[in-house]
Amino acid sequence: MPAPIEFALEGDHVELNQLLKLAGLCDSGGAGKAIVASGAVRVDGAVELRKTCKIRSGQTVELDGHLVRVVGA
């Protein structure tokens, strides 16, 4: 399993599809939306299907064995 990715959040939240792009797990926000819609993404351990779900500091996002920990900036 790859090392966890720490994502420093700027502001109150980031949309899930954008987080996938910014963390380097997909090439674009559009690709992020497709990945989320496929059911491949988990937020805090539960499958998340809302493409623009607001992700806040303290949450974790998982995709294909990659874990992203969202931390406050």
PDB file of N, CA, C and O in Angstrom:
ATOM      1  N   MET A   1       0.851  -1.188   0.000  1.00  0.00           N
ATOM      2  CA  MET A   1       0.000   0.000   0.000  1.00  0.00           C
ATOM      3  C   MET A   1       0.887   1.238   0.000  1.00  0.00           C
ATOM      4  O   MET A   1       1.825   1.324   0.792  1.00  0.00           O
ATOM      5  N   PRO A   2       0.601   2.200  -0.881  1.00  0.00           N
ATOM      6  CA  PRO A   2       1.410   3.423  -0.934  1.00  0.00           C
ATOM      7  C   PRO A   2       1.297   4.232   0.361  1.00  0.00           C
ATOM      8  O   PRO A   2       0.331   4.096   1.112  1.00  0.00           O
ATOM      9  N   ALA A   3       2.286   5.062   0.603  1.00  0.00           N
ATOM     10  CA  ALA A   3       2.254   5.924   1.784  1.00  0.00           C
ATOM     11  C   ALA A   3       1.069   6.877   1.697  1.00  0.00           C
ATOM     12  O   ALA A   3       0.718   7.335   0.610  1.00  0.00           O
ATOM     13  N   PRO A   4       0.442   7.183   2.853  1.00  0.00           N
ATOM     14  CA  PRO A   4      -0.678   8.130   2.839  1.00  0.00           C
ATOM     15  C   PRO A   4      -0.251   9.496   2.309  1.00  0.00           C
ATOM     16  O   PRO A   4       0.889   9.922   2.498  1.00  0.00           O
ATOM     17  N   ILE A   5      -1.168  10.163   1.654  1.00  0.00           N
ATOM     18  CA  ILE A   5      -0.939  11.505   1.132  1.00  0.00           C
ATOM     19  C   ILE A   5      -1.561  12.490   2.104  1.00  0.00           C
ATOM     20  O   ILE A   5      -2.730  12.352   2.467  1.00  0.00           O
ATOM     21  N   GLU A   6      -0.790  13.486   2.530  1.00  0.00           N
ATOM     22  CA  GLU A   6      -1.362  14.537   3.379  1.00  0.00           C
ATOM     23  C   GLU A   6      -1.701  15.712   2.486  1.00  0.00           C
ATOM     24  O   GLU A   6      -0.833  16.253   1.802  1.00  0.00           O
ATOM     25  N   PHE A   7      -2.962  16.106   2.492  1.00  0.00           N
ATOM     26  CA  PHE A   7      -3.427  17.223   1.676  1.00  0.00           C
ATOM     27  C   PHE A   7      -3.740  18.396   2.594  1.00  0.00           C
ATOM     28  O   PHE A   7      -4.628  18.309   3.442  1.00  0.00           O
ATOM     29  N   ALA A   8      -3.003  19.502   2.421  1.00  0.00           N
ATOM     30  CA  ALA A   8      -3.217  20.699   3.243  1.00  0.00           C
ATOM     31  C   ALA A   8      -4.377  21.499   2.660  1.00  0.00           C
ATOM     32  O   ALA A   8      -4.283  22.044   1.560  1.00  0.00           O
ATOM     33  N   LEU A   9      -5.452  21.560   3.403  1.00  0.00           N
ATOM     34  CA  LEU A   9      -6.663  22.243   2.969  1.00  0.00           C
ATOM     35  C   LEU A   9      -6.507  23.749   3.097  1.00  0.00           C
ATOM     36  O   LEU A   9      -6.098  24.255   4.142  1.00  0.00           O
ATOM     37  N   GLU A  10      -6.834  24.455   2.034  1.00  0.00           N
ATOM     38  CA  GLU A  10      -6.855  25.919   2.072  1.00  0.00           C
ATOM     39  C   GLU A  10      -8.319  26.332   2.083  1.00  0.00           C
ATOM     40  O   GLU A  10      -9.052  26.047   1.136  1.00  0.00           O
ATOM     41  N   GLY A  11      -8.741  26.991   3.132  1.00  0.00           N
ATOM     42  CA  GLY A  11     -10.145  27.372   3.241  1.00  0.00           C
ATOM     43  C   GLY A  11     -10.929  26.341   4.039  1.00  0.00           C
ATOM     44  O   GLY A  11     -10.352  25.510   4.740  1.00  0.00           O
ATOM     45  N   ASP A  12     -12.258  26.406   3.922  1.00  0.00           N
ATOM     46  CA  ASP A  12     -13.162  25.591   4.728  1.00  0.00           C
ATOM     47  C   ASP A  12     -13.297  24.162   4.211  1.00  0.00           C
ATOM     48  O   ASP A  12     -13.381  23.222   5.001  1.00  0.00           O
ATOM     49  N   HIS A  13     -13.319  23.993   2.880  1.00  0.00           N
ATOM     50  CA  HIS A  13     -13.534  22.669   2.288  1.00  0.00           C
ATOM     51  C   HIS A  13     -12.993  22.619   0.869  1.00  0.00           C
ATOM     52  O   HIS A  13     -12.618  23.641   0.292  1.00  0.00           O
ATOM     53  N   VAL A  14     -12.959  21.411   0.317  1.00  0.00           N
ATOM     54  CA  VAL A  14     -12.627  21.193  -1.088  1.00  0.00           C
ATOM     55  C   VAL A  14     -13.624  20.164  -1.608  1.00  0.00           C
ATOM     56  O   VAL A  14     -13.991  19.238  -0.885  1.00  0.00           O
ATOM     57  N   GLU A  15     -14.066  20.316  -2.853  1.00  0.00           N
ATOM     58  CA  GLU A  15     -14.990  19.351  -3.436  1.00  0.00           C
ATOM     59  C   GLU A  15     -14.238  18.058  -3.734  1.00  0.00           C
ATOM     60  O   GLU A  15     -13.075  18.079  -4.138  1.00  0.00           O
ATOM     61  N   LEU A  16     -14.915  16.944  -3.530  1.00  0.00           N
ATOM     62  CA  LEU A  16     -14.283  15.632  -3.658  1.00  0.00           C
ATOM     63  C   LEU A  16     -13.605  15.433  -5.013  1.00  0.00           C
ATOM     64  O   LEU A  16     -12.458  14.989  -5.063  1.00  0.00           O
ATOM     65  N   ASN A  17     -14.290  15.753  -6.110  1.00  0.00           N
ATOM     66  CA  ASN A  17     -13.686  15.555  -7.428  1.00  0.00           C
ATOM     67  C   ASN A  17     -12.423  16.404  -7.593  1.00  0.00           C
ATOM     68  O   ASN A  17     -11.465  15.967  -8.231  1.00  0.00           O
ATOM     69  N   GLN A  18     -12.414  17.600  -7.029  1.00  0.00           N
ATOM     70  CA  GLN A  18     -11.229  18.467  -7.108  1.00  0.00           C
ATOM     71  C   GLN A  18     -10.089  17.940  -6.225  1.00  0.00           C
ATOM     72  O   GLN A  18      -8.917  18.044  -6.586  1.00  0.00           O
ATOM     73  N   LEU A  19     -10.443  17.380  -5.078  1.00  0.00           N
ATOM     74  CA  LEU A  19      -9.426  16.805  -4.198  1.00  0.00           C
ATOM     75  C   LEU A  19      -8.682  15.676  -4.910  1.00  0.00           C
ATOM     76  O   LEU A  19      -7.459  15.577  -4.813  1.00  0.00           O
ATOM     77  N   LEU A  20      -9.418  14.829  -5.621  1.00  0.00           N
ATOM     78  CA  LEU A  20      -8.769  13.734  -6.344  1.00  0.00           C
ATOM     79  C   LEU A  20      -7.772  14.274  -7.356  1.00  0.00           C
ATOM     80  O   LEU A  20      -6.687  13.716  -7.524  1.00  0.00           O
ATOM     81  N   LYS A  21      -8.137  15.358  -8.030  1.00  0.00           N
ATOM     82  CA  LYS A  21      -7.237  15.974  -9.009  1.00  0.00           C
ATOM     83  C   LYS A  21      -6.034  16.604  -8.303  1.00  0.00           C
ATOM     84  O   LYS A  21      -4.892  16.375  -8.702  1.00  0.00           O
ATOM     85  N   LEU A  22      -6.283  17.384  -7.271  1.00  0.00           N
ATOM     86  CA  LEU A  22      -5.209  18.101  -6.579  1.00  0.00           C
ATOM     87  C   LEU A  22      -4.238  17.156  -5.867  1.00  0.00           C
ATOM     88  O   LEU A  22      -3.059  17.475  -5.709  1.00  0.00           O
ATOM     89  N   ALA A  23      -4.735  16.002  -5.442  1.00  0.00           N
ATOM     90  CA  ALA A  23      -3.875  15.020  -4.763  1.00  0.00           C
ATOM     91  C   ALA A  23      -3.116  14.146  -5.767  1.00  0.00           C
ATOM     92  O   ALA A  23      -2.302  13.310  -5.375  1.00  0.00           O
ATOM     93  N   GLY A  24      -3.388  14.342  -7.071  1.00  0.00           N
ATOM     94  CA  GLY A  24      -2.676  13.599  -8.099  1.00  0.00           C
ATOM     95  C   GLY A  24      -3.226  12.213  -8.378  1.00  0.00           C
ATOM     96  O   GLY A  24      -2.539  11.379  -8.968  1.00  0.00           O
ATOM     97  N   LEU A  25      -4.466  11.956  -7.957  1.00  0.00           N
ATOM     98  CA  LEU A  25      -5.060  10.637  -8.169  1.00  0.00           C
ATOM     99  C   LEU A  25      -5.831  10.533  -9.483  1.00  0.00           C
ATOM    100  O   LEU A  25      -6.235   9.441  -9.881  1.00  0.00           O
ATOM    101  N   CYS A  26      -6.037  11.667 -10.158  1.00  0.00           N
ATOM    102  CA  CYS A  26      -6.646  11.664 -11.493  1.00  0.00           C
ATOM    103  C   CYS A  26      -6.167  12.913 -12.231  1.00  0.00           C
ATOM    104  O   CYS A  26      -5.570  13.808 -11.632  1.00  0.00           O
ATOM    105  N   ASP A  27      -6.433  12.964 -13.532  1.00  0.00           N
ATOM    106  CA  ASP A  27      -5.898  14.043 -14.365  1.00  0.00           C
ATOM    107  C   ASP A  27      -6.717  15.325 -14.375  1.00  0.00           C
ATOM    108  O   ASP A  27      -6.179  16.400 -14.643  1.00  0.00           O
ATOM    109  N   SER A  28      -8.025  15.227 -14.084  1.00  0.00           N
ATOM    110  CA  SER A  28      -8.870  16.419 -14.179  1.00  0.00           C
ATOM    111  C   SER A  28     -10.066  16.286 -13.250  1.00  0.00           C
ATOM    112  O   SER A  28     -10.357  15.204 -12.741  1.00  0.00           O
ATOM    113  N   GLY A  29     -10.751  17.397 -13.039  1.00  0.00           N
ATOM    114  CA  GLY A  29     -11.964  17.379 -12.238  1.00  0.00           C
ATOM    115  C   GLY A  29     -13.029  16.508 -12.869  1.00  0.00           C
ATOM    116  O   GLY A  29     -13.786  15.838 -12.167  1.00  0.00           O
ATOM    117  N   GLY A  30     -13.091  16.516 -14.197  1.00  0.00           N
ATOM    118  CA  GLY A  30     -14.055  15.675 -14.907  1.00  0.00           C
ATOM    119  C   GLY A  30     -13.777  14.200 -14.697  1.00  0.00           C
ATOM    120  O   GLY A  30     -14.699  13.406 -14.506  1.00  0.00           O
ATOM    121  N   ALA A  31     -12.507  13.835 -14.733  1.00  0.00           N
ATOM    122  CA  ALA A  31     -12.130  12.447 -14.466  1.00  0.00           C
ATOM    123  C   ALA A  31     -12.471  12.094 -13.023  1.00  0.00           C
ATOM    124  O   ALA A  31     -12.912  10.982 -12.735  1.00  0.00           O
ATOM    125  N   GLY A  32     -12.264  13.048 -12.120  1.00  0.00           N
ATOM    126  CA  GLY A  32     -12.615  12.832 -10.711  1.00  0.00           C
ATOM    127  C   GLY A  32     -14.099  12.562 -10.541  1.00  0.00           C
ATOM    128  O   GLY A  32     -14.491  11.692  -9.762  1.00  0.00           O
ATOM    129  N   LYS A  33     -14.927  13.307 -11.269  1.00  0.00           N
ATOM    130  CA  LYS A  33     -16.381  13.093 -11.196  1.00  0.00           C
ATOM    131  C   LYS A  33     -16.745  11.685 -11.650  1.00  0.00           C
ATOM    132  O   LYS A  33     -17.571  11.022 -11.022  1.00  0.00           O
ATOM    133  N   ALA A  34     -16.133  11.226 -12.738  1.00  0.00           N
ATOM    134  CA  ALA A  34     -16.412   9.887 -13.256  1.00  0.00           C
ATOM    135  C   ALA A  34     -15.985   8.811 -12.258  1.00  0.00           C
ATOM    136  O   ALA A  34     -16.689   7.820 -12.070  1.00  0.00           O
ATOM    137  N   ILE A  35     -14.841   9.007 -11.625  1.00  0.00           N
ATOM    138  CA  ILE A  35     -14.343   8.037 -10.646  1.00  0.00           C
ATOM    139  C   ILE A  35     -15.291   7.967  -9.455  1.00  0.00           C
ATOM    140  O   ILE A  35     -15.623   6.879  -8.986  1.00  0.00           O
ATOM    141  N   VAL A  36     -15.728   9.130  -8.962  1.00  0.00           N
ATOM    142  CA  VAL A  36     -16.654   9.162  -7.830  1.00  0.00           C
ATOM    143  C   VAL A  36     -17.965   8.476  -8.208  1.00  0.00           C
ATOM    144  O   VAL A  36     -18.492   7.676  -7.435  1.00  0.00           O
ATOM    145  N   ALA A  37     -18.491   8.784  -9.391  1.00  0.00           N
ATOM    146  CA  ALA A  37     -19.764   8.203  -9.849  1.00  0.00           C
ATOM    147  C   ALA A  37     -19.679   6.684  -9.970  1.00  0.00           C
ATOM    148  O   ALA A  37     -20.695   6.000  -9.845  1.00  0.00           O
ATOM    149  N   SER A  38     -18.485   6.149 -10.210  1.00  0.00           N
ATOM    150  CA  SER A  38     -18.314   4.699 -10.369  1.00  0.00           C
ATOM    151  C   SER A  38     -18.391   3.951  -9.036  1.00  0.00           C
ATOM    152  O   SER A  38     -18.491   2.724  -9.017  1.00  0.00           O
ATOM    153  N   GLY A  39     -18.346   4.688  -7.924  1.00  0.00           N
ATOM    154  CA  GLY A  39     -18.405   4.051  -6.608  1.00  0.00           C
ATOM    155  C   GLY A  39     -17.062   3.605  -6.080  1.00  0.00           C
ATOM    156  O   GLY A  39     -17.000   2.838  -5.119  1.00  0.00           O
ATOM    157  N   ALA A  40     -15.976   4.073  -6.693  1.00  0.00           N
ATOM    158  CA  ALA A  40     -14.631   3.630  -6.310  1.00  0.00           C
ATOM    159  C   ALA A  40     -14.030   4.418  -5.147  1.00  0.00           C
ATOM    160  O   ALA A  40     -12.980   4.043  -4.627  1.00  0.00           O
ATOM    161  N   VAL A  41     -14.689   5.516  -4.732  1.00  0.00           N
ATOM    162  CA  VAL A  41     -14.113   6.393  -3.715  1.00  0.00           C
ATOM    163  C   VAL A  41     -14.819   6.204  -2.378  1.00  0.00           C
ATOM    164  O   VAL A  41     -16.046   6.124  -2.309  1.00  0.00           O
ATOM    165  N   ARG A  42     -14.014   6.135  -1.319  1.00  0.00           N
ATOM    166  CA  ARG A  42     -14.563   6.072   0.036  1.00  0.00           C
ATOM    167  C   ARG A  42     -14.136   7.317   0.805  1.00  0.00           C
ATOM    168  O   ARG A  42     -12.988   7.753   0.723  1.00  0.00           O
ATOM    169  N   VAL A  43     -15.073   7.875   1.544  1.00  0.00           N
ATOM    170  CA  VAL A  43     -14.790   9.010   2.431  1.00  0.00           C
ATOM    171  C   VAL A  43     -15.069   8.536   3.846  1.00  0.00           C
ATOM    172  O   VAL A  43     -16.180   8.108   4.159  1.00  0.00           O
ATOM    173  N   ASP A  44     -14.060   8.614   4.697  1.00  0.00           N
ATOM    174  CA  ASP A  44     -14.165   8.125   6.074  1.00  0.00           C
ATOM    175  C   ASP A  44     -14.688   6.689   6.116  1.00  0.00           C
ATOM    176  O   ASP A  44     -15.467   6.332   7.000  1.00  0.00           O
ATOM    177  N   GLY A  45     -14.253   5.865   5.153  1.00  0.00           N
ATOM    178  CA  GLY A  45     -14.588   4.454   5.143  1.00  0.00           C
ATOM    179  C   GLY A  45     -15.883   4.079   4.443  1.00  0.00           C
ATOM    180  O   GLY A  45     -16.150   2.892   4.258  1.00  0.00           O
ATOM    181  N   ALA A  46     -16.701   5.055   4.044  1.00  0.00           N
ATOM    182  CA  ALA A  46     -17.979   4.773   3.392  1.00  0.00           C
ATOM    183  C   ALA A  46     -17.939   5.209   1.932  1.00  0.00           C
ATOM    184  O   ALA A  46     -17.363   6.248   1.609  1.00  0.00           O
ATOM    185  N   VAL A  47     -18.550   4.418   1.049  1.00  0.00           N
ATOM    186  CA  VAL A  47     -18.608   4.775  -0.374  1.00  0.00           C
ATOM    187  C   VAL A  47     -19.325   6.116  -0.520  1.00  0.00           C
ATOM    188  O   VAL A  47     -20.391   6.327   0.058  1.00  0.00           O
ATOM    189  N   GLU A  48     -18.730   7.015  -1.295  1.00  0.00           N
ATOM    190  CA  GLU A  48     -19.306   8.355  -1.529  1.00  0.00           C
ATOM    191  C   GLU A  48     -19.587   8.500  -3.013  1.00  0.00           C
ATOM    192  O   GLU A  48     -18.689   8.342  -3.841  1.00  0.00           O
ATOM    193  N   LEU A  49     -20.846   8.803  -3.349  1.00  0.00           N
ATOM    194  CA  LEU A  49     -21.241   8.950  -4.750  1.00  0.00           C
ATOM    195  C   LEU A  49     -21.514  10.398  -5.144  1.00  0.00           C
ATOM    196  O   LEU A  49     -21.762  10.681  -6.316  1.00  0.00           O
ATOM    197  N   ARG A  50     -21.472  11.314  -4.185  1.00  0.00           N
ATOM    198  CA  ARG A  50     -21.702  12.735  -4.503  1.00  0.00           C
ATOM    199  C   ARG A  50     -20.383  13.334  -5.004  1.00  0.00           C
ATOM    200  O   ARG A  50     -19.417  13.458  -4.251  1.00  0.00           O
ATOM    201  N   LYS A  51     -20.365  13.699  -6.277  1.00  0.00           N
ATOM    202  CA  LYS A  51     -19.130  14.161  -6.918  1.00  0.00           C
ATOM    203  C   LYS A  51     -18.562  15.424  -6.276  1.00  0.00           C
ATOM    204  O   LYS A  51     -17.345  15.585  -6.187  1.00  0.00           O
ATOM    205  N   THR A  52     -19.443  16.317  -5.832  1.00  0.00           N
ATOM    206  CA  THR A  52     -18.972  17.586  -5.265  1.00  0.00           C
ATOM    207  C   THR A  52     -19.161  17.625  -3.750  1.00  0.00           C
ATOM    208  O   THR A  52     -19.323  18.696  -3.165  1.00  0.00           O
ATOM    209  N   CYS A  53     -19.139  16.453  -3.121  1.00  0.00           N
ATOM    210  CA  CYS A  53     -19.211  16.350  -1.663  1.00  0.00           C
ATOM    211  C   CYS A  53     -18.119  17.230  -1.053  1.00  0.00           C
ATOM    212  O   CYS A  53     -16.976  17.212  -1.511  1.00  0.00           O
ATOM    213  N   LYS A  54     -18.471  17.996  -0.021  1.00  0.00           N
ATOM    214  CA  LYS A  54     -17.501  18.888   0.621  1.00  0.00           C
ATOM    215  C   LYS A  54     -16.638  18.099   1.596  1.00  0.00           C
ATOM    216  O   LYS A  54     -17.134  17.500   2.550  1.00  0.00           O
ATOM    217  N   ILE A  55     -15.343  18.113   1.336  1.00  0.00           N
ATOM    218  CA  ILE A  55     -14.380  17.418   2.185  1.00  0.00           C
ATOM    219  C   ILE A  55     -13.701  18.456   3.070  1.00  0.00           C
ATOM    220  O   ILE A  55     -13.199  19.475   2.595  1.00  0.00           O
ATOM    221  N   ARG A  56     -13.700  18.168   4.373  1.00  0.00           N
ATOM    222  CA  ARG A  56     -13.158  19.116   5.344  1.00  0.00           C
ATOM    223  C   ARG A  56     -11.962  18.515   6.087  1.00  0.00           C
ATOM    224  O   ARG A  56     -11.709  17.313   6.011  1.00  0.00           O
ATOM    225  N   SER A  57     -11.245  19.357   6.793  1.00  0.00           N
ATOM    226  CA  SER A  57     -10.087  18.934   7.573  1.00  0.00           C
ATOM    227  C   SER A  57     -10.474  17.798   8.519  1.00  0.00           C
ATOM    228  O   SER A  57     -11.527  17.837   9.154  1.00  0.00           O
ATOM    229  N   GLY A  58      -9.609  16.787   8.603  1.00  0.00           N
ATOM    230  CA  GLY A  58      -9.848  15.655   9.482  1.00  0.00           C
ATOM    231  C   GLY A  58     -10.443  14.452   8.778  1.00  0.00           C
ATOM    232  O   GLY A  58     -10.471  13.359   9.344  1.00  0.00           O
ATOM    233  N   GLN A  59     -10.918  14.632   7.555  1.00  0.00           N
ATOM    234  CA  GLN A  59     -11.508  13.512   6.829  1.00  0.00           C
ATOM    235  C   GLN A  59     -10.438  12.756   6.041  1.00  0.00           C
ATOM    236  O   GLN A  59      -9.365  13.286   5.755  1.00  0.00           O
ATOM    237  N   THR A  60     -10.758  11.502   5.695  1.00  0.00           N
ATOM    238  CA  THR A  60      -9.872  10.695   4.868  1.00  0.00           C
ATOM    239  C   THR A  60     -10.622  10.257   3.622  1.00  0.00           C
ATOM    240  O   THR A  60     -11.827  10.006   3.660  1.00  0.00           O
ATOM    241  N   VAL A  61      -9.889  10.168   2.512  1.00  0.00           N
ATOM    242  CA  VAL A  61     -10.444   9.750   1.230  1.00  0.00           C
ATOM    243  C   VAL A  61      -9.578   8.605   0.713  1.00  0.00           C
ATOM    244  O   VAL A  61      -8.350   8.695   0.723  1.00  0.00           O
ATOM    245  N   GLU A  62     -10.228   7.522   0.259  1.00  0.00           N
ATOM    246  CA  GLU A  62      -9.511   6.356  -0.249  1.00  0.00           C
ATOM    247  C   GLU A  62      -9.904   6.083  -1.695  1.00  0.00           C
ATOM    248  O   GLU A  62     -11.076   6.166  -2.061  1.00  0.00           O
ATOM    249  N   LEU A  63      -8.898   5.752  -2.515  1.00  0.00           N
ATOM    250  CA  LEU A  63      -9.128   5.377  -3.906  1.00  0.00           C
ATOM    251  C   LEU A  63      -8.022   4.423  -4.343  1.00  0.00           C
ATOM    252  O   LEU A  63      -6.842   4.766  -4.279  1.00  0.00           O
ATOM    253  N   ASP A  64      -8.395   3.246  -4.778  1.00  0.00           N
ATOM    254  CA  ASP A  64      -7.435   2.262  -5.326  1.00  0.00           C
ATOM    255  C   ASP A  64      -6.208   2.064  -4.440  1.00  0.00           C
ATOM    256  O   ASP A  64      -5.084   2.045  -4.942  1.00  0.00           O
ATOM    257  N   GLY A  65      -6.406   1.918  -3.139  1.00  0.00           N
ATOM    258  CA  GLY A  65      -5.292   1.680  -2.231  1.00  0.00           C
ATOM    259  C   GLY A  65      -4.560   2.934  -1.786  1.00  0.00           C
ATOM    260  O   GLY A  65      -3.661   2.854  -0.949  1.00  0.00           O
ATOM    261  N   HIS A  66      -4.920   4.082  -2.324  1.00  0.00           N
ATOM    262  CA  HIS A  66      -4.318   5.355  -1.914  1.00  0.00           C
ATOM    263  C   HIS A  66      -5.191   5.981  -0.831  1.00  0.00           C
ATOM    264  O   HIS A  66      -6.417   6.004  -0.938  1.00  0.00           O
ATOM    265  N   LEU A  67      -4.542   6.484   0.207  1.00  0.00           N
ATOM    266  CA  LEU A  67      -5.260   7.149   1.296  1.00  0.00           C
ATOM    267  C   LEU A  67      -4.827   8.611   1.336  1.00  0.00           C
ATOM    268  O   LEU A  67      -3.636   8.917   1.386  1.00  0.00           O
ATOM    269  N   VAL A  68      -5.810   9.505   1.312  1.00  0.00           N
ATOM    270  CA  VAL A  68      -5.532  10.938   1.404  1.00  0.00           C
ATOM    271  C   VAL A  68      -6.081  11.429   2.744  1.00  0.00           C
ATOM    272  O   VAL A  68      -7.274  11.300   3.018  1.00  0.00           O
ATOM    273  N   ARG A  69      -5.213  11.985   3.563  1.00  0.00           N
ATOM    274  CA  ARG A  69      -5.620  12.593   4.821  1.00  0.00           C
ATOM    275  C   ARG A  69      -5.687  14.092   4.615  1.00  0.00           C
ATOM    276  O   ARG A  69      -4.711  14.721   4.205  1.00  0.00           O
ATOM    277  N   VAL A  70      -6.855  14.661   4.903  1.00  0.00           N
ATOM    278  CA  VAL A  70      -7.048  16.104   4.713  1.00  0.00           C
ATOM    279  C   VAL A  70      -6.745  16.785   6.046  1.00  0.00           C
ATOM    280  O   VAL A  70      -7.349  16.476   7.073  1.00  0.00           O
ATOM    281  N   VAL A  71      -5.796  17.716   6.004  1.00  0.00           N
ATOM    282  CA  VAL A  71      -5.385  18.424   7.212  1.00  0.00           C
ATOM    283  C   VAL A  71      -5.553  19.924   7.001  1.00  0.00           C
ATOM    284  O   VAL A  71      -5.503  20.408   5.870  1.00  0.00           O
ATOM    285  N   GLY A  72      -5.752  20.651   8.084  1.00  0.00           N
ATOM    286  CA  GLY A  72      -5.866  22.109   8.001  1.00  0.00           C
ATOM    287  C   GLY A  72      -4.548  22.725   7.597  1.00  0.00           C
ATOM    288  O   GLY A  72      -3.485  22.235   7.979  1.00  0.00           O
ATOM    289  N   ALA A  73      -4.607  23.791   6.829  1.00  0.00           N
ATOM    290  CA  ALA A  73      -3.386  24.457   6.354  1.00  0.00           C
ATOM    291  C   ALA A  73      -2.741  25.260   7.470  1.00  0.00           C
ATOM    292  O   ALA A  73      -1.704  25.889   7.259  1.00  0.00           O
TER     293      ALA A  73
END
